[in-house]
Amino acid sequence: MTDHSNTTAADATDAGRAAAGTPVLDVDRLTLRLPEGRAARPLLDGVSLTVAPGETVGLVGESGSGKSVACRSVLGLLPARARATGEVRVAGRDVLTMDRAALAATRAREVAMVFQDPRASVNPLRRVGDFVTEGLRATGVPAARATARAAELLDAVGIRDPRGALRRRPHEFSGGMLQRVVIAAALAGDPALVVADEPTTALDVTTQAEIIAILTRLQAERGTGLLFVTHDLELAAAICDRVYVMYAGRIVETGATTELFDRPRHPYTAGLLSCTPRLDAGSAAPRPIAGRPVSVAEAPPGCAFAARCPYVQPRCTQEVPALTAHGAGLAACHRADEGILS
């Protein structure tokens, strides 16, 4: 049997691209640094991930791990004065090298984003119809056709009386209904990719389930790629085909959802799973991960998770582990093949 344990993340990622064809999103070794003195380490450090057409890919991790920064980079929304290296290709074109006109066109036609707080996404002074049709009108679609398209989309996401809803203002909608409006606006231009940044966090549990059902149904119908950012591992397990786990700005593990959750290779992934509440009879009580996440003001040597890891060895505090192939996935852990998590 061939030993693939020394395969690099770059080799594995390149092989995945070749096998899957052209992905709708291809982030390749993205590193994002703030000006000197504002952070001790990169916000993102060599992040690579892909999303294929029709695929749902999860990006999980604690708050501060870099998830939101990574997904905003897909739209070219970088922090002020940040320096980016690597590539972020949406439908084959690098967002990081685009001028303003090209970036605006990409946001209108190729990629759309659903943020976690719908009330922060819309202008409270404008009518909902203006918000939903904005992207269509920006690409030259006549007003009447844009309005008809907006009504169709509102109907598709479960808004009653969609024509009447177009004339209403955001404060007239509940949080769940307004998130449906935001999803409709995101899908207006038939994007190849939708980035959903914790889109259900501000909603109650019942509404969360409805929003997820709408997103996944529309995605399946349209063949849209979906990058789904969440800290809810149970939700990621339910809807994602593959999952990337982030810690301190790096991808520390990735693989097919079932394989990754059934047999994690990185202690951080195992820790996230162990602190997830379960309703099954006889399930163990959640166990929190010891310590706290690494802040951007800290740049510890070696593995960033070493100070919190129950399996730490001297090597872990000295050498940064590379993201390499282990089994069917990738993990950045010096002890990934030792079976310490079994």
N, C-alpha and C positions, 0 to 999 in steps of 0.2 A: 504494500500500500504506500502511495506517495505521501510524504510528510509535507504539509502545507503550513506548518506553524511559523515559518520564517517569511511567509509572503507579506509584503508591505501593504499598508492601507492604500497607497497610490496604485499598486499593481492590482489589488482586488477591486478598487473602484473603477479603474480603466477597463478591467475585464467585464465588470457589470454593465458599463456603458455600451461596450461592444455587443454584449449579448442582448441587451434590451432595446437597441436602436437609439434614436434621438429622444432623450427625456424632455419633458416640458420644463423641468428645473434641473440644473446641473451646477451645484456649488462645488468649486474645485480649489481646495487649499486656501480658503478665505481667512485672512488674518486682518484684524481691525485694531489699530492702536490709537490711543488718544495722545495729544501733545505731551512732551516730557513734563513730569511733575504732576500730571493729573491722574495717573494710574501707574501702578508698579508692574502690571502685566497686561498683555493684550486683552481686550474685551472678547475677541474671538481669536483662537489660536489654531490655524491650519484646519479649519472646518471643511469637510467634504460631505456632500449628501446629494442624492438624486431623487426625483419623483417622475415616474413614468405616466403616460396618458392613462387616465382611468384609475390610477393607483392612489390609495390613501396611506400617507406616511406620517407617523407620529414623531414629534420632537418633545421629549419629556425631561424633567429635571426640576430641582428645587428653584425657588425664586432667587434670582441673581446668577443663575447658571449661564445665561447668555441666550436663552431661547428667543425672547422677543427681539433682541438686537439682531440675531441671525435672520429672523423672518422679515424684519423691516428692511434689512439689507437687500432682500429680493426685489424690493420696489425702489431701491436706491435711496432709502431714507436713512442716511448715516448720521451719527452724532456730529455736532459742529467741530470742524477742524480735524476730524478723524482721518487717519491714513489707512487706506485699504490696499491690500495686495491679494493676488489670487484672481479668480474669475467667478462671476455669478451669471450664468447663462440661462436666460428665459427664452424658450422656443428657439434655442440656438444662438441667441445674441447676448453679448456680455453687457449687463446693466451698468457695470462700473466704468465703462468707456463711452457711454452714451452722452450726447449733448442733451440740453433741456427738451428740445422738440422731440427727439427720439424717445426720451424717457417718458414724456407725457403720452406719446402714442402707445408705448408699451403698457403703461398703466391703464390706458383706455381700452386696449384690445386684447392683450395677452395675459395679464395677471391682475387679480383683484384681491383685496384684503378685507377680512371681517375681524374687527377689533372686539375686545372682551366687553367693553362698555358701549352699548349702542347710543347712549345719550351724548357721549363724547365724540361720536362719529358724524353727527348731523348738526346742521346750523338750526338752532331753535327758532330763528326768525323766518325761515323759509318754509314753504309748503313741501310736503313729502314728494309731490310730483316733480318739483324742481330738482330735488335730491336724486331721485331714481333715474330721471332722464338726463342728468348732467353729462354723464359719460357719452351717451348716445349723441346728444347735441354737439358735443365737442368734436365728434368724428364726422359731422356733416349730415347726420340723419335729420330729415325734416321734422318739424315740431309735432305734426299730427301723427306721423308714424312712430315717433319716440313715445308719445303719450299712449298710443295703442299698445306698444310693446311693454311699457311700464305697467299698464293695467293687466296684461297677460301674466307678467311676472308676479305681481302682487296676488293675483288669483292662485298662481302655482304654489306660493308659499303659505297659502291659507288665510289671506286677508279677505274678510267679507266686504262686499260692496267696494271692489277695487277702484272703480271710477270715482266714487265718493271719497275714498281714502286719499287719492291723489291731491284733493283740495284741502286736506286737513294738515295741521301742524304737528310737529313731534310730541308736544306735551299732551296731545289728545290720545296718545297710544300708551299702553302699558309697556314695561320693559321687554317682555316676550314678543309682543306684537311689533315693537320697534326693531328688535333684532331681526325679525322676519323681513321688515322693510330693508334693513341693511344688507341682508343676504340677497334680496331681489335686486338691489342696486349693484351688488358685486357681480351678479350673473348677467346684467343687462347687455354687456358687450360680448357675451359668449366667450369668456376668457379660457385659455388653455390650462391655466393654473389658478387655484384659489388658495390663499394663505389665510388660515383661521387661527388667530392668536387668542387662545382660551375664550372662545366665543360664548360659552355658557356659564362663566364664572359668576356673573352678576345676576343670574336667574335662579328661580326656585327649581327644585328637583323635577317636578312634572313638566315645567316649561323647558328645562334642559333636554329632556327626552324628546320633546316635540321638535326642538330646534335641530338636534342631532339627526332625527329621522328625516327632516326636510333636507338638510345638507347632503346626507348620504344618498337619498333618493334622487335629488337633482343631479348630483355628481354622477351617479350610475347612468342616468338617462342621457347625459350630455358627454360622457367620457372625459370629464374634466379631471386633471390631477389635483389632489388635495394635500396640502401640507398642514397638518393639524397639530397645533402647539398646545400642550396641556401639562398639568402636574398631576392629573388624575389617571393613574395607571390602569384602573379598572375600565375606564372609558377608552383609553388607548387600546387595551386588549380586545375590546368589543368591536371597534370599528377600523383599526389600522391593519394594513397588510404587512408593513415593516415598521420598525421603531428605531430611532436614534436616541441615545441617552447622553445628555450633556452635563458636564461638571466643570466649573471654573473656566468656561469659554472653550472647552475642548469636547469632542465626541469621545466618550470613554467606552462605549459599546454600541453595536448595532447588529441587527439581524431580523429574520422573519419573526413576527410577533409571538407565535406559539412557541417556537424554539427558544427565543430570548427569555420569555417569562417562565417557561418550564425549567430551563437550565441556564440561568445567568452565569456569565463568566467573570463579571466584574463585581467586587464587593459593594460598590455603590449601587448598582442595579439591584443586587440582593437586598441591600438596606432599604431601598425605596419600596420593594415588594413586601418586606417584613413590617413596614409601618403603614401598610394599606389595610384599612378595616375590612373584614370579611364577614358575611352573614351565614356562611355554611355552619352547620351543627358541628361542634367540636373544634372549630378553628381557633388557633392560638390568638391571644390578644395582640394588638399592634405593638411593635417594639420600635421606638424612635431611633434614628441614627444618632450616635453620640457626637458631641461637639457642634460646631456651626460651620456653615459654608465659608469658603475662602472669599474674602472681599477683593475688589480690584486694587486696593491699597497694599495687598500682600502678594508676594511672589516667592512662595516656598520652593526650595530646591527639590528635585525629584518629583514624585507623584503628588499632585495637589491634594489628593484624598488621603495621603498617608497619615496625617494627624488624627483622622477619624476612623481609620481602618483597623478592624480587630485582627487582621492577618498581616500587619506590616512587618517587614524585615529591614535590616540596615540598607540593603540595596534600594528599597523603595524611597528612602529619604535622600538618595544621592543621584539616581538616574531617572529621567523622565521616560516612562514606558511608551513605546510606539504602539500605534493602533495596528494590530496585525491579525491575520486570519487564525481563528481557533474554531474548529468544527465548521459549522455552516455560517458562522458570523464573524465579526471582528470585535476585538476587545483590547483595551490599553491597560494591561495589568501584567506585571512580571510573573505572577503566579496563576495565570489563567488556565494553564494545562495541568495543574497539580490536583485538581478535584477538591480544593479546599471548601467549596460551597456545597458539595454533595451532602 
